[in-house]
Amino acid sequence: MTQIVLVIIIIAVAIVYSVYAVIKNIQTKETSACGDCNGCDIKREITKNLKDKTNDPTTCGCTTKMTN
């Protein structure tokens, strides 16, 4: 009988935590791929690449050069 009660308690805690995590994730709005990180090198590289994109609608913004 004690084992059944423990299993039910563990399952209930897992369900409550899962619902809490989903609600918290839905409510959190990230502003970029890095979230709120202001100092990482990856975020600086991403923002630099976004600023370097051309406004030409015929290109995808890639900077790859093709060689023959």
C-alpha positions in Angstrom: 0.0 0.0 0.0 2.8 2.4 0.8 4.4 1.8 -2.6 1.2 2.8 -4.4 0.9 6.0 -2.4 4.6 6.9 -3.2 4.1 6.2 -6.9 0.9 8.3 -7.0 2.7 11.2 -5.2 5.7 11.0 -7.6 3.4 11.0 -10.6 1.4 13.9 -9.3 4.6 15.9 -8.6 5.9 15.1 -12.1 2.6 16.2 -13.7 2.5 19.5 -11.7 6.1 20.3 -12.6 5.5 19.5 -16.3 2.5 21.9 -16.4 4.5 24.5 -14.6 7.4 24.2 -17.0 5.2 24.4 -20.0 3.4 27.5 -18.7 6.6 29.2 -17.8 8.1 28.4 -21.3 5.0 29.8 -23.0 5.0 33.0 -21.0 8.8 33.7 -21.5 9.4 35.7 -24.7 13.0 35.6 -26.0 14.1 38.7 -27.9 16.8 36.8 -29.9 18.4 33.4 -30.4 20.5 34.1 -27.4 17.7 35.3 -25.2 18.8 38.0 -22.8 22.5 37.3 -23.1 24.2 40.7 -23.8 27.9 39.7 -23.8 28.3 36.5 -25.7 30.4 36.3 -28.9 27.7 34.4 -30.7 25.1 37.1 -30.3 27.6 39.7 -31.5 28.3 37.6 -34.6 24.6 37.1 -35.3 23.8 40.8 -35.0 26.9 41.7 -37.1 25.7 39.3 -39.9 22.2 40.8 -39.7 23.5 44.3 -40.2 25.7 43.2 -43.2 22.8 41.7 -45.2 22.0 43.4 -48.4 18.5 44.7 -49.1 18.4 43.3 -52.6 15.3 41.1 -52.8 16.9 38.8 -55.4 19.5 37.5 -52.9 19.1 35.5 -49.8 21.6 37.6 -47.9 24.3 35.0 -48.2 27.9 36.1 -48.6 29.2 33.0 -50.2 31.3 33.6 -53.3 31.1 31.1 -56.2 34.3 30.2 -58.0 34.6 28.5 -61.4 
